[in-house]
Amino acid sequence: MNPTAPTISELIAQERRLTLPHFGYDDAYALGGLLVSMARRRHAPVAIDIRRGTQQLFHAALPGSSADNDAWIDRKRRVVERYGESSYLVGTRFRAKGTTFEDSSRLDPDLYAAHGGSFPIAVEGAGVIGSVTVSGLPQADDHALVVEALEQFATTIAG
């Protein structure tokens, strides 16, 4: 395992820390815009998706991304919807048990991917209400980009 990869406890702490006071349409647009801005500065060839429930509130595809990234987004997002945890955390839990999500989850790998990049949008008092997903970078980098954006975003809506 990569020594710089976050541990299960670090991934759980990220999710707890990034519970938001609210999340609506304008918030999705603001978070999406922040992610687009961050990705453009880094020349990251990513696609970005933000959902509340099953409704897509934001989508962007940056230069270098492809329809394959949209397929990865769907597969990673389904993991968040099913488990209520980040796709990276779910995959890390399986790896910590000495197996893989694909081998042990009993879920169709054409529909589910426990690879980093999809993160639950959790709201205080409501729990997980949606997801924010990035695809186009290595999984640890997809995850890190989402977490960094959520950390910045959370400071703007605190209070």
PyMOL commands that set and color helices and strands:
alter all, ss='L'
color gray80, all
select helices_A, chain A and resi 8-17+25-41+67-83+87-96+101-104+139-157
alter helices_A, ss='H'
color red, helices_A
select strands_A, chain A and resi 47-52+55-61+118-123+127-135
alter strands_A, ss='S'
color yellow, strands_A
deselect
rebuild
show_as cartoon
